[in-house]
Amino acid sequence: NAGVTQTPKFQVLKTGQSMTLQCAQDMNHEYMSWYRQDPGMGLRLIHYSVGAGITDQGEVPNGYNVSRSTTEDFPLRLLSAAPSQTSVYFCASNRDSSSYEQYFGPGTRLTVT
Amino acid sequence: AQSVTQLGSHVSVSEGALVLLRCNYSSSVPPYLFWYVQYPNQGLQLLLKYTTGATLVKGINGFEAEFKKSETSFHLTKPSAHMSDAAEYFCAVRKGGATNKLIFGTGTLLAVQP
């Protein structure tokens, strides 16, 4: 199993550009989440999904969009990048509603200039 | 509401010394508690977890944590630090409700001096 994979590893965007961060898992997990990690703030939940076709907002959803058309994939879209979105983004998955153990991808380091 | 407080954003120990990373929680539901470790330029991985049962839980790499309800604490310890333990450590508590979301602390960066 590859676990949770994320692409790209690094990205630089200009303000106003859009892009999609990719996340995939091969563990057949129902739940998937996106977090951003900023210094001194820990991890904050952006969006999450409890199954294909079902998504919901986390703590900091503004400026981000998600969809979940398959169990495996959970892309995160930045609609119009802003410098405040400079961060490290982590995708995570967990098996189902009874499992709190999350498996994390390696992260995408995004810089918006 | 659930929350986690990690005391000390930076902790430095000597190799071979005791590691103690502090975590206090607040939870309106029976707490499920977790410690995750993040090595440089990597994602987080689970060190250990407490859900129910024995209050002293053992994790990977010689770490353990004790759930103390009376103190609302879940401190992480390791008797003897190794250079490879240098990383950032995150405490987390389950949010409760219909989802299985976790609330993470702000992290403690552990440095191990030779």
Interface residues (C-beta under 8 A of the other chain):
Chain A: V4 Y31 S33 G40 M41 G42 L43 R44 L45 Y48 V50 D56 G58 F90 A92 N94 S97 S98 S99 Y100 E101 Q102 F104 G105 P106 G107
Chain B: S9 Y32 F34 Y36 N41 Q42 G43 L44 Q45 L46 K49 T51 F90 R94 A98 T99 N100 K101 L102 F104 G105 T106 G107
